[in-house]
Amino acid sequence: MLGKIPGMDVHWGLVIGVLACIGSWILIERTSFGFAARVAGGNVRAAQIQGLPVGRLVVGLTALAGAFAGLAGTIEVAAVQGSANGALIAGYGYAGILVAFLARHNPLAIIPVAILLGGIDASGGLIQRRMGLPDATVLVLQGTLFVVILFCETLYGRFKAFNPDLWKRSA
C-alpha cells in the first residue's frame, strides 16, 4: 500500500504523477525523440518525407502511454482500493481524455487541469448529499465543460470575439 504524504491527506501518487508529467515534458520538449514525435504527430506525411521512422515512433509512444496507464492503475490499486476488484471500472479513460484535451496535450498543463477535474469529481458525493442533486451531476458538469471548450476551439479565429489578435490590432 502507498501511504500518505506526511502532513497531508494525499497519497504519494500525487508526487509520482507530477514527476511523470515533468519527465514527459522533458522527453517531448528537450529530446530529439520528442521532436520527432511532435513532427510525426503533427503531419505523418511530412515526417515520412523527412525519413523519420513513423511506425516505430507510434509503437514506442503507444507503449509509453500504456506504461503510464499501467502506472496510474497500479497507484489506484496500491493507494486507494487496496486490491484489484470490480470497483476499478470508474471511467478514468473519459476523464483522462478530457484532461489531455483541456491541457492541449501539454504535460505540464496536465497537472493543474487534472487537479481541477479531480476536485470536481471528488466533490460529487458532497454535491449529492448537501444539495440533493443526482450522482450524474458531476458527469453533466464535465460534459458541459468539454462542450464549451470544444465550442470555443471551433469558433476561435472565425469571429472578432474569439480572436485575440484582432482585438490587439483594433485597439
DRENBAMI-708604 format. One record per atom (N, C-alpha, C, O): residue number from 0; residue in one letter; atom name; x, y, z. Coordinates in steps of 0.001 Angstrom, whole numbers. Layout:
N
k:r:a:X:Y:Z
NUM:A:CA:X:Y:Z .
...
***
This chain:
171
k:r:a:X:Y:Z
0:M:N:834:-1192:0 .
0:M:CA:0:0:0 .
0:M:C:878:1255:0 .
0:M:O:1897:1331:685 .
1:L:N:452:2203:-772 .
1:L:CA:1104:3517:-774 .
1:L:C:533:4331:375 .
1:L:O:-685:4418:533 .
2:G:N:1392:4916:1162 .
2:G:CA:942:5719:2291 .
2:G:C:675:7155:1895 .
2:G:O:830:7548:739 .
3:K:N:274:7915:2879 .
3:K:CA:8:9337:2656 .
3:K:C:1290:10146:2832 .
3:K:O:2199:9747:3559 .
4:I:N:1342:11279:2160 .
4:I:CA:2463:12202:2312 .
4:I:C:2371:12775:3725 .
4:I:O:1300:13223:4132 .
5:P:N:3472:12769:4482 .
5:P:CA:3408:13282:5852 .
5:P:C:2901:14726:5902 .
5:P:O:3378:15594:5170 .
6:G:N:1936:14959:6772 .
6:G:CA:1377:16286:6945 .
6:G:C:289:16646:5952 .
6:G:O:-245:17754:5991 .
7:M:N:-43:15726:5066 .
7:M:CA:-1078:15993:4062 .
7:M:C:-2053:14823:4036 .
7:M:O:-1744:13732:4515 .
8:D:N:-3211:15057:3483 .
8:D:CA:-4200:13994:3351 .
8:D:C:-4231:13474:1913 .
8:D:O:-5293:13152:1380 .
9:V:N:-3054:13399:1297 .
9:V:CA:-2903:12967:-93 .
9:V:C:-1860:11860:-134 .
9:V:O:-853:11927:571 .
10:H:N:-2098:10834:-963 .
10:H:CA:-1118:9752:-1047 .
10:H:C:5:10109:-2023 .
10:H:O:-76:11099:-2750 .
11:W:N:1041:9290:-2022 .
11:W:CA:2252:9549:-2812 .
11:W:C:2003:9490:-4318 .
11:W:O:2893:9844:-5091 .
12:G:N:847:9064:-4751 .
12:G:CA:528:9053:-6172 .
12:G:C:567:10440:-6786 .
12:G:O:872:10585:-7970 .
13:L:N:260:11466:-5993 .
13:L:CA:333:12840:-6492 .
13:L:C:1759:13193:-6889 .
13:L:O:1986:13766:-7954 .
14:V:N:2719:12852:-6037 .
14:V:CA:4125:13134:-6328 .
14:V:C:4576:12348:-7553 .
14:V:O:5261:12886:-8423 .
15:I:N:4193:11083:-7620 .
15:I:CA:4562:10243:-8771 .
15:I:C:3965:10819:-10056 .
15:I:O:4637:10859:-11086 .
16:G:N:2710:11262:-10002 .
16:G:CA:2064:11846:-11175 .
16:G:C:2725:13128:-11633 .
16:G:O:2918:13335:-12831 .
17:V:N:3076:13999:-10685 .
17:V:CA:3751:15258:-11034 .
17:V:C:5118:14961:-11653 .
17:V:O:5494:15579:-12649 .
18:L:N:5859:14021:-11068 .
18:L:CA:7162:13654:-11629 .
18:L:C:7014:13039:-13021 .
18:L:O:7849:13282:-13892 .
19:A:N:5970:12252:-13239 .
19:A:CA:5722:11669:-14565 .
19:A:C:5412:12765:-15588 .
19:A:O:5856:12688:-16733 .
20:C:N:4656:13779:-15179 .
20:C:CA:4350:14893:-16086 .
20:C:C:5607:15691:-16420 .
20:C:O:5817:16067:-17573 .
21:I:N:6432:15946:-15428 .
21:I:CA:7680:16685:-15674 .
21:I:C:8613:15872:-16569 .
21:I:O:9221:16418:-17489 .
22:G:N:8728:14579:-16306 .
22:G:CA:9549:13705:-17154 .
22:G:C:9034:13647:-18582 .
22:G:O:9823:13632:-19527 .
23:S:N:7722:13614:-18747 .
23:S:CA:7129:13609:-20094 .
23:S:C:7419:14906:-20818 .
23:S:O:7732:14905:-22008 .
24:W:N:7314:16021:-20095 .
24:W:CA:7593:17314:-20717 .
24:W:C:9049:17378:-21186 .
24:W:O:9334:17845:-22289 .
25:I:N:9963:16907:-20340 .
25:I:CA:11384:16897:-20721 .
25:I:C:11591:16026:-21948 .
25:I:O:12306:16411:-22874 .
26:L:N:10965:14846:-21959 .
26:L:CA:11096:13932:-23104 .
26:L:C:10570:14562:-24390 .
26:L:O:11205:14458:-25440 .
27:I:N:9423:15210:-24311 .
27:I:CA:8785:15755:-25514 .
27:I:C:9445:17052:-25982 .
27:I:O:9619:17261:-27183 .
28:E:N:9807:17912:-25052 .
28:E:CA:10297:19243:-25424 .
28:E:C:11816:19350:-25553 .
28:E:O:12303:20259:-26224 .
29:R:N:12571:18457:-24935 .
29:R:CA:14017:18633:-24867 .
29:R:C:14841:17518:-25507 .
29:R:O:16066:17529:-25388 .
30:T:N:14215:16568:-26174 .
30:T:CA:14965:15477:-26794 .
30:T:C:14636:15381:-28279 .
30:T:O:13600:15865:-28733 .
31:S:N:15532:14750:-29024 .
31:S:CA:15284:14556:-30457 .
31:S:C:14139:13570:-30671 .
31:S:O:13394:13687:-31644 .
32:F:N:13993:12596:-29764 .
32:F:CA:12856:11674:-29847 .
32:F:C:11538:12437:-29724 .
32:F:O:10593:12179:-30470 .
33:G:N:11482:13367:-28789 .
33:G:CA:10282:14174:-28607 .
33:G:C:9994:15052:-29815 .
33:G:O:8842:15214:-30216 .
34:F:N:11052:15617:-30393 .
34:F:CA:10864:16436:-31593 .
34:F:C:10315:15583:-32739 .
34:F:O:9392:15994:-33442 .
35:A:N:10887:14403:-32917 .
35:A:CA:10406:13506:-33970 .
35:A:C:8959:13104:-33713 .
35:A:O:8171:13000:-34653 .
36:A:N:8603:12880:-32461 .
36:A:CA:7227:12514:-32122 .
36:A:C:6266:13659:-32422 .
36:A:O:5163:13429:-32917 .
37:R:N:6677:14895:-32124 .
37:R:CA:5822:16044:-32425 .
37:R:C:5641:16228:-33924 .
37:R:O:4546:16546:-34387 .
38:V:N:6723:16026:-34688 .
38:V:CA:6623:16148:-36145 .
38:V:C:5688:15078:-36694 .
38:V:O:4816:15370:-37513 .
39:A:N:5870:13846:-36244 .
39:A:CA:5029:12740:-36722 .
39:A:C:3583:12928:-36287 .
39:A:O:2663:12584:-37029 .
40:G:N:3374:13472:-35089 .
40:G:CA:2018:13715:-34616 .
40:G:C:1346:14860:-35345 .
40:G:O:125:14864:-35496 .
41:G:N:2116:15821:-35794 .
41:G:CA:1554:16964:-36500 .
41:G:C:1260:16690:-37962 .
41:G:O:248:17156:-38485 .
42:N:N:2132:15935:-38635 .
42:N:CA:1947:15649:-40056 .
42:N:C:2736:14389:-40396 .
42:N:O:3958:14432:-40544 .
43:V:N:2036:13284:-40516 .
43:V:CA:2691:11995:-40767 .
43:V:C:3419:12008:-42100 .
43:V:O:4527:11485:-42213 .
44:R:N:2808:12594:-43091 .
44:R:CA:3417:12626:-44433 .
44:R:C:4737:13398:-44407 .
44:R:O:5725:12957:-44993 .
45:A:N:4756:14551:-43730 .
45:A:CA:5993:15330:-43640 .
45:A:C:7068:14554:-42882 .
45:A:O:8246:14620:-43232 .
46:A:N:6668:13824:-41852 .
46:A:CA:7623:13018:-41090 .
46:A:C:8206:11904:-41951 .
46:A:O:9397:11605:-41861 .
47:Q:N:7369:11290:-42785 .
47:Q:CA:7851:10234:-43678 .
47:Q:C:8810:10799:-44722 .
47:Q:O:9818:10168:-45043 .
48:I:N:8509:11968:-45247 .
48:I:CA:9382:12604:-46237 .
48:I:C:10735:12939:-45616 .
48:I:O:11765:12832:-46281 .
49:Q:N:10740:13337:-44365 .
49:Q:CA:11982:13638:-43659 .
49:Q:C:12764:12379:-43293 .
49:Q:O:13913:12459:-42858 .
50:G:N:12145:11230:-43470 .
50:G:CA:12835:9981:-43175 .
50:G:C:12706:9509:-41735 .
50:G:O:13472:8654:-41290 .
51:L:N:11750:10055:-41009 .
51:L:CA:11542:9627:-39626 .
51:L:C:10846:8266:-39597 .
51:L:O:9981:7998:-40430 .
52:P:N:11214:7410:-38653 .
52:P:CA:10568:6091:-38541 .
52:P:C:9204:6209:-37866 .
52:P:O:9077:5943:-36671 .
53:V:N:8194:6602:-38622 .
53:V:CA:6872:6896:-38074 .
53:V:C:6282:5682:-37369 .
53:V:O:5715:5815:-36284 .
54:G:N:6403:4522:-37958 .
54:G:CA:5858:3310:-37343 .
54:G:C:6471:3029:-35979 .
54:G:O:5759:2730:-35020 .
55:R:N:7792:3125:-35896 .
55:R:CA:8463:2897:-34604 .
55:R:C:8094:3970:-33589 .
55:R:O:7950:3679:-32402 .
56:L:N:7942:5204:-34047 .
56:L:CA:7534:6278:-33144 .
56:L:C:6143:6021:-32576 .
56:L:O:5918:6181:-31377 .
57:V:N:5221:5626:-33431 .
57:V:CA:3848:5359:-32985 .
57:V:C:3829:4206:-31986 .
57:V:O:3193:4305:-30937 .
58:V:N:4515:3122:-32303 .
58:V:CA:4545:1971:-31398 .
58:V:C:5231:2336:-30079 .
58:V:O:4752:1960:-29010 .
59:G:N:6338:3059:-30146 .
59:G:CA:7052:3450:-28929 .
59:G:C:6233:4367:-28041 .
59:G:O:6198:4181:-26825 .
60:L:N:5575:5354:-28629 .
60:L:CA:4761:6271:-27843 .
60:L:C:3502:5601:-27306 .
60:L:O:3040:5926:-26213 .
61:T:N:2948:4666:-28073 .
61:T:CA:1800:3907:-27580 .
61:T:C:2202:3041:-26395 .
61:T:O:1459:2939:-25419 .
62:A:N:3373:2418:-26474 .
62:A:CA:3867:1618:-25349 .
62:A:C:4125:2495:-24127 .
62:A:O:3833:2092:-23001 .
63:L:N:4668:3683:-24342 .
63:L:CA:4909:4601:-23237 .
63:L:C:3587:5045:-22601 .
63:L:O:3479:5114:-21377 .
64:A:N:2595:5343:-23423 .
64:A:CA:1283:5726:-22905 .
64:A:C:655:4572:-22125 .
64:A:O:47:4786:-21076 .
65:G:N:802:3359:-22632 .
65:G:CA:299:2189:-21911 .
65:G:C:1010:1991:-20581 .
65:G:O:394:1591:-19593 .
66:A:N:2307:2273:-20558 .
66:A:CA:3063:2165:-19302 .
66:A:C:2562:3183:-18286 .
66:A:O:2442:2871:-17101 .
67:F:N:2268:4398:-18742 .
67:F:CA:1719:5406:-17831 .
67:F:C:330:5009:-17335 .
67:F:O:3:5226:-16169 .
68:A:N:-483:4430:-18211 .
68:A:CA:-1801:3961:-17785 .
68:A:C:-1660:2841:-16758 .
68:A:O:-2407:2795:-15781 .
69:G:N:-704:1940:-16978 .
69:G:CA:-453:875:-16004 .
69:G:C:36:1426:-14679 .
69:G:O:-351:934:-13619 .
70:L:N:889:2449:-14732 .
70:L:CA:1362:3090:-13509 .
70:L:C:196:3730:-12747 .
70:L:O:105:3617:-11524 .
71:A:N:-683:4394:-13478 .
71:A:CA:-1855:5010:-12841 .
71:A:C:-2751:3953:-12207 .
71:A:O:-3252:4143:-11099 .
72:G:N:-2952:2845:-12905 .
72:G:CA:-3757:1761:-12348 .
72:G:C:-3113:1144:-11118 .
72:G:O:-3801:822:-10149 .
73:T:N:-1806:981:-11151 .
73:T:CA:-1085:444:-10006 .
73:T:C:-1212:1363:-8800 .
73:T:O:-1416:900:-7678 .
74:I:N:-1093:2655:-9030 .
74:I:CA:-1241:3619:-7935 .
74:I:C:-2666:3583:-7393 .
74:I:O:-2867:3645:-6180 .
75:E:N:-3647:3486:-8271 .
75:E:CA:-5046:3414:-7837 .
75:E:C:-5270:2202:-6933 .
75:E:O:-5933:2302:-5901 .
76:V:N:-4715:1065:-7327 .
76:V:CA:-4879:-154:-6519 .
76:V:C:-4090:-44:-5221 .
76:V:O:-4604:-378:-4154 .
77:A:N:-2845:421:-5301 .
77:A:CA:-1965:430:-4135 .
77:A:C:-2286:1544:-3138 .
77:A:O:-1936:1427:-1964 .
78:A:N:-2939:2615:-3575 .
78:A:CA:-3171:3733:-2669 .
78:A:C:-4629:3904:-2273 .
78:A:O:-4922:4395:-1182 .
79:V:N:-5547:3504:-3147 .
79:V:CA:-6957:3782:-2878 .
79:V:C:-7748:2508:-2614 .
79:V:O:-8378:2375:-1566 .
80:Q:N:-7718:1574:-3558 .
80:Q:CA:-8575:391:-3481 .
80:Q:C:-8041:-672:-2520 .
80:Q:O:-8806:-1288:-1778 .
81:G:N:-6740:-880:-2540 .
81:G:CA:-6158:-1915:-1696 .
81:G:C:-6042:-3253:-2389 .
81:G:O:-5150:-4039:-2068 .
82:S:N:-6918:-3527:-3326 .
82:S:CA:-6844:-4755:-4122 .
82:S:C:-7604:-4525:-5425 .
82:S:O:-8494:-3679:-5509 .
83:A:N:-7227:-5301:-6432 .
83:A:CA:-7908:-5182:-7719 .
83:A:C:-9283:-5829:-7604 .
83:A:O:-9400:-6988:-7207 .
84:N:N:-10320:-5076:-7951 .
84:N:CA:-11688:-5597:-7877 .
84:N:C:-12552:-4927:-8942 .
84:N:O:-12061:-4122:-9733 .
85:G:N:-13823:-5258:-8957 .
85:G:CA:-14735:-4724:-9961 .
85:G:C:-14991:-3236:-9834 .
85:G:O:-15479:-2620:-10781 .
86:A:N:-14677:-2633:-8684 .
86:A:CA:-14911:-1202:-8479 .
86:A:C:-13898:-334:-9228 .
86:A:O:-14035:889:-9253 .
87:L:N:-12897:-945:-9831 .
87:L:CA:-11879:-169:-10534 .
87:L:C:-12382:410:-11842 .
87:L:O:-11770:1338:-12370 .
88:I:N:-13462:-100:-12374 .
88:I:CA:-14010:418:-13624 .
88:I:C:-14761:1701:-13282 .
88:I:O:-15954:1673:-12981 .
89:A:N:-14057:2815:-13331 .
89:A:CA:-14642:4059:-12834 .
89:A:C:-14679:5170:-13871 .
89:A:O:-14954:6313:-13507 .
90:G:N:-14420:4897:-15137 .
90:G:CA:-14486:5936:-16155 .
90:G:C:-13280:6849:-16193 .
90:G:O:-13403:8009:-16586 .
91:Y:N:-12124:6361:-15797 .
91:Y:CA:-10929:7200:-15800 .
91:Y:C:-10477:7515:-17220 .
91:Y:O:-9829:8538:-17442 .
92:G:N:-10801:6667:-18178 .
92:G:CA:-10413:6917:-19564 .
92:G:C:-11048:8184:-20104 .
92:G:O:-10384:8997:-20747 .
93:Y:N:-12344:8349:-19840 .
93:Y:CA:-13052:9551:-20282 .
93:Y:C:-12449:10785:-19617 .
93:Y:O:-12204:11795:-20277 .
94:A:N:-12213:10701:-18321 .
94:A:CA:-11623:11835:-17602 .
94:A:C:-10224:12134:-18129 .
94:A:O:-9844:13300:-18235 .
95:G:N:-9455:11103:-18459 .
95:G:CA:-8110:11300:-18994 .
95:G:C:-8124:11987:-20343 .
95:G:O:-7293:12855:-20611 .
96:I:N:-9059:11607:-21190 .
96:I:CA:-9190:12263:-22497 .
96:I:C:-9561:13726:-22312 .
96:I:O:-9014:14597:-22989 .
97:L:N:-10480:13999:-21403 .
97:L:CA:-10890:15372:-21138 .
97:L:C:-9730:16198:-20581 .
97:L:O:-9542:17348:-20981 .
98:V:N:-8958:15626:-19670 .
98:V:CA:-7800:16328:-19109 .
98:V:C:-6779:16627:-20205 .
98:V:O:-6282:17750:-20291 .
99:A:N:-6457:15638:-21043 .
99:A:CA:-5474:15840:-22109 .
99:A:C:-5942:16900:-23102 .
99:A:O:-5148:17714:-23573 .
100:F:N:-7232:16886:-23415 .
100:F:CA:-7768:17866:-24364 .
100:F:C:-7718:19270:-23778 .
100:F:O:-7291:20209:-24450 .
101:L:N:-8152:19418:-22531 .
101:L:CA:-8152:20748:-21908 .
101:L:C:-6744:21275:-21681 .
101:L:O:-6520:22485:-21710 .
102:A:N:-5785:20365:-21452 .
102:A:CA:-4395:20774:-21255 .
102:A:C:-3674:20972:-22577 .
102:A:O:-2491:21313:-22596 .
103:R:N:-4373:20762:-23675 .
103:R:CA:-3813:20914:-25024 .
103:R:C:-2570:20052:-25213 .
103:R:O:-1604:20462:-25857 .
104:H:N:-2610:18860:-24644 .
104:H:CA:-1555:17843:-24766 .
104:H:C:-208:18335:-24246 .
104:H:O:837:17863:-24692 .
105:N:N:-225:19274:-23313 .
105:N:CA:992:19772:-22686 .
105:N:C:1147:19070:-21337 .
105:N:O:299:19246:-20463 .
106:P:N:2201:18282:-21143 .
106:P:CA:2339:17537:-19882 .
106:P:C:2370:18415:-18632 .
106:P:O:1893:17988:-17581 .
107:L:N:2910:19613:-18715 .
107:L:CA:2926:20476:-17539 .
107:L:C:1545:21066:-17250 .
107:L:O:1193:21283:-16090 .
108:A:N:769:21322:-18289 .
108:A:CA:-587:21843:-18093 .
108:A:C:-1529:20766:-17571 .
108:A:O:-2587:21080:-17025 .
109:I:N:-1159:19513:-17730 .
109:I:CA:-1993:18422:-17223 .
109:I:C:-2107:18493:-15708 .
109:I:O:-3138:18111:-15153 .
110:I:N:-1083:18968:-15035 .
110:I:CA:-1089:18988:-13566 .
110:I:C:-2238:19834:-13017 .
110:I:O:-3048:19302:-12259 .
111:P:N:-2356:21135:-13360 .
111:P:CA:-3479:21901:-12798 .
111:P:C:-4840:21463:-13326 .
111:P:O:-5825:21493:-12589 .
112:V:N:-4907:21055:-14596 .
112:V:CA:-6188:20620:-15153 .
112:V:C:-6657:19346:-14466 .
112:V:O:-7840:19209:-14157 .
113:A:N:-5744:18413:-14224 .
113:A:CA:-6114:17165:-13543 .
113:A:C:-6544:17437:-12110 .
113:A:O:-7476:16804:-11613 .
114:I:N:-5881:18364:-11445 .
114:I:CA:-6287:18717:-10075 .
114:I:C:-7675:19348:-10085 .
114:I:O:-8494:19048:-9216 .
115:L:N:-7950:20215:-11055 .
115:L:CA:-9263:20842:-11164 .
115:L:C:-10353:19799:-11404 .
115:L:O:-11349:19762:-10682 .
116:L:N:-10165:18955:-12415 .
116:L:CA:-11188:17959:-12717 .
116:L:C:-11280:16889:-11631 .
116:L:O:-12363:16364:-11373 .
117:G:N:-10157:16562:-10995 .
117:G:CA:-10200:15629:-9869 .
117:G:C:-10988:16209:-8712 .
117:G:O:-11728:15491:-8039 .
118:G:N:-10836:17507:-8474 .
118:G:CA:-11614:18166:-7428 .
118:G:C:-13095:18175:-7740 .
118:G:O:-13925:17978:-6853 .
119:I:N:-13428:18406:-9005 .
119:I:CA:-14836:18366:-9413 .
119:I:C:-15384:16958:-9211 .
119:I:O:-16493:16787:-8704 .
120:D:N:-14610:15953:-9606 .
120:D:CA:-15048:14564:-9465 .
120:D:C:-15179:14163:-7995 .
120:D:O:-16127:13476:-7616 .
121:A:N:-14225:14595:-7173 .
121:A:CA:-14262:14259:-5746 .
121:A:C:-15418:14949:-5033 .
121:A:O:-15878:14469:-3997 .
122:S:N:-15886:16050:-5567 .
122:S:CA:-16985:16767:-4932 .
122:S:C:-18339:16164:-5258 .
122:S:O:-19360:16635:-4756 .
123:G:N:-18367:15139:-6084 .
123:G:CA:-19641:14535:-6487 .
123:G:C:-20481:14061:-5321 .
123:G:O:-21684:14317:-5279 .
124:G:N:-19859:13367:-4363 .
124:G:CA:-20602:12889:-3201 .
124:G:C:-21126:14031:-2351 .
124:G:O:-22243:13970:-1837 .
125:L:N:-20318:15075:-2203 .
125:L:CA:-20728:16237:-1421 .
125:L:C:-21904:16945:-2083 .
125:L:O:-22845:17363:-1408 .
126:I:N:-21847:17077:-3402 .
126:I:CA:-22944:17706:-4140 .
126:I:C:-24221:16901:-3957 .
126:I:O:-25299:17460:-3758 .
127:Q:N:-24088:15588:-4026 .
127:Q:CA:-25258:14730:-3889 .
127:Q:C:-25874:14854:-2496 .
127:Q:O:-27095:14949:-2364 .
128:R:N:-25046:14855:-1468 .
128:R:CA:-25563:14894:-92 .
128:R:C:-26092:16267:294 .
128:R:O:-27201:16375:818 .
129:R:N:-25326:17308:46 .
129:R:CA:-25691:18635:549 .
129:R:C:-26740:19342:-286 .
129:R:O:-27584:20059:251 .
130:M:N:-26694:19144:-1599 .
130:M:CA:-27610:19882:-2469 .
130:M:C:-28763:19021:-2964 .
130:M:O:-29694:19522:-3595 .
131:G:N:-28700:17748:-2683 .
131:G:CA:-29777:16865:-3111 .
131:G:C:-29809:16630:-4606 .
131:G:O:-30863:16322:-5164 .
132:L:N:-28671:16771:-5260 .
132:L:CA:-28603:16557:-6704 .
132:L:C:-28195:15117:-6998 .
132:L:O:-27590:14461:-6150 .
133:P:N:-28515:14623:-8179 .
133:P:CA:-28142:13244:-8510 .
133:P:C:-26634:13081:-8703 .
133:P:O:-25906:14053:-8905 .
134:D:N:-26189:11832:-8637 .
134:D:CA:-24772:11495:-8795 .
134:D:C:-24216:11926:-10148 .
134:D:O:-23038:12265:-10251 .
135:A:N:-25042:11916:-11173 .
135:A:CA:-24605:12228:-12537 .
135:A:C:-24344:13715:-12739 .
135:A:O:-23939:14122:-13828 .
136:T:N:-24564:14522:-11728 .
136:T:CA:-24343:15960:-11861 .
136:T:C:-22899:16275:-12236 .
136:T:O:-22645:17178:-13033 .
137:V:N:-21960:15536:-11664 .
137:V:CA:-20544:15761:-11973 .
137:V:C:-20270:15425:-13434 .
137:V:O:-19537:16151:-14106 .
138:L:N:-20845:14344:-13930 .
138:L:CA:-20658:13985:-15342 .
138:L:C:-21260:15046:-16259 .
138:L:O:-20682:15364:-17299 .
139:V:N:-22401:15589:-15887 .
139:V:CA:-23021:16651:-16679 .
139:V:C:-22136:17895:-16674 .
139:V:O:-21972:18546:-17705 .
140:L:N:-21567:18224:-15514 .
140:L:CA:-20670:19375:-15425 .
140:L:C:-19422:19170:-16278 .
140:L:O:-18998:20088:-16979 .
141:Q:N:-18827:17973:-16227 .
141:Q:CA:-17656:17691:-17056 .
141:Q:C:-18018:17733:-18538 .
141:Q:O:-17253:18262:-19344 .
142:G:N:-19160:17189:-18900 .
142:G:CA:-19599:17222:-20293 .
142:G:C:-19850:18637:-20782 .
142:G:O:-19500:18984:-21910 .
143:T:N:-20456:19450:-19933 .
143:T:CA:-20697:20847:-20287 .
143:T:C:-19384:21601:-20475 .
143:T:O:-19237:22390:-21408 .
144:L:N:-18443:21352:-19586 .
144:L:CA:-17122:21967:-19707 .
144:L:C:-16467:21577:-21034 .
144:L:O:-15898:22423:-21724 .
145:F:N:-16552:20299:-21383 .
145:F:CA:-15978:19819:-22639 .
145:F:C:-16647:20471:-23845 .
145:F:O:-15963:20885:-24781 .
146:V:N:-17970:20566:-23833 .
146:V:CA:-18696:21155:-24963 .
146:V:C:-18356:22643:-25101 .
146:V:O:-18188:23132:-26218 .
147:V:N:-18255:23360:-23994 .
147:V:CA:-17923:24790:-24051 .
147:V:C:-16520:24991:-24619 .
147:V:O:-16311:25860:-25466 .
148:I:N:-15559:24193:-24156 .
148:I:CA:-14187:24302:-24676 .
148:I:C:-14160:23943:-26164 .
148:I:O:-13498:24619:-26951 .
149:L:N:-14865:22900:-26547 .
149:L:CA:-14934:22497:-27956 .
149:L:C:-15569:23594:-28803 .
149:L:O:-15111:23863:-29913 .
150:F:N:-16612:24224:-28292 .
150:F:CA:-17284:25318:-28979 .
150:F:C:-16328:26495:-29189 .
150:F:O:-16265:27071:-30275 .
151:C:N:-15582:26842:-28129 .
151:C:CA:-14619:27947:-28241 .
151:C:C:-13505:27622:-29232 .
151:C:O:-13082:28488:-29999 .
152:E:N:-13029:26377:-29218 .
152:E:CA:-11988:25961:-30160 .
152:E:C:-12498:26033:-31599 .
152:E:O:-11753:26409:-32504 .
153:T:N:-13752:25678:-31807 .
153:T:CA:-14324:25706:-33150 .
153:T:C:-14458:27141:-33660 .
153:T:O:-14205:27412:-34834 .
154:L:N:-14851:28044:-32790 .
154:L:CA:-15082:29427:-33209 .
154:L:C:-13836:30298:-33146 .
154:L:O:-13857:31435:-33617 .
155:Y:N:-12747:29783:-32568 .
155:Y:CA:-11532:30581:-32419 .
155:Y:C:-11030:31036:-33793 .
155:Y:O:-10808:30215:-34682 .
156:G:N:-10859:32317:-33953 .
156:G:CA:-10346:32864:-35200 .
156:G:C:-11402:33171:-36237 .
156:G:O:-11099:33815:-37242 .
157:R:N:-12632:32733:-36028 .
157:R:CA:-13679:32971:-37025 .
157:R:C:-14436:34277:-36788 .
157:R:O:-14930:34898:-37729 .
158:F:N:-14521:34681:-35534 .
158:F:CA:-15220:35907:-35191 .
158:F:C:-14296:36772:-34344 .
158:F:O:-13386:36266:-33688 .
159:K:N:-14537:38083:-34362 .
159:K:CA:-13681:39002:-33630 .
159:K:C:-13649:38673:-32133 .
159:K:O:-12599:38786:-31502 .
160:A:N:-14770:38275:-31570 .
160:A:CA:-14835:37984:-30137 .
160:A:C:-13953:36802:-29756 .
160:A:O:-13536:36695:-28603 .
161:F:N:-13662:35911:-30703 .
161:F:CA:-12887:34712:-30408 .
161:F:C:-11455:34776:-30941 .
161:F:O:-10743:33772:-30902 .
162:N:N:-11022:35931:-31434 .
162:N:CA:-9682:36060:-31981 .
162:N:C:-8944:37190:-31280 .
162:N:O:-9180:38360:-31584 .
163:P:N:-8052:36863:-30343 .
163:P:CA:-7366:37916:-29595 .
163:P:C:-6458:38785:-30464 .
163:P:O:-6203:39935:-30108 .
164:D:N:-5964:38273:-31591 .
164:D:CA:-5108:39082:-32465 .
164:D:C:-5875:40252:-33072 .
164:D:O:-5320:41339:-33235 .
165:L:N:-7137:40039:-33406 .
165:L:CA:-7936:41124:-33961 .
165:L:C:-8215:42179:-32921 .
165:L:O:-8313:43359:-33257 .
166:W:N:-8347:41787:-31654 .
166:W:CA:-8567:42742:-30581 .
166:W:C:-7360:43663:-30431 .
166:W:O:-7521:44860:-30191 .
167:K:N:-6164:43120:-30570 .
167:K:CA:-4939:43909:-30416 .
167:K:C:-4801:44917:-31549 .
167:K:O:-4391:46055:-31322 .
168:R:N:-5141:44504:-32771 .
168:R:CA:-4994:45386:-33934 .
168:R:C:-5973:46526:-33911 .
168:R:O:-5642:47635:-34328 .
169:S:N:-7207:46272:-33418 .
169:S:CA:-8227:47315:-33462 .
169:S:C:-8071:48314:-32317 .
169:S:O:-8656:49397:-32361 .
170:A:N:-7296:47967:-31301 .
170:A:CA:-7149:48873:-30135 .
170:A:C:-6160:49973:-30407 .
170:A:O:-5919:50815:-29541 .
***
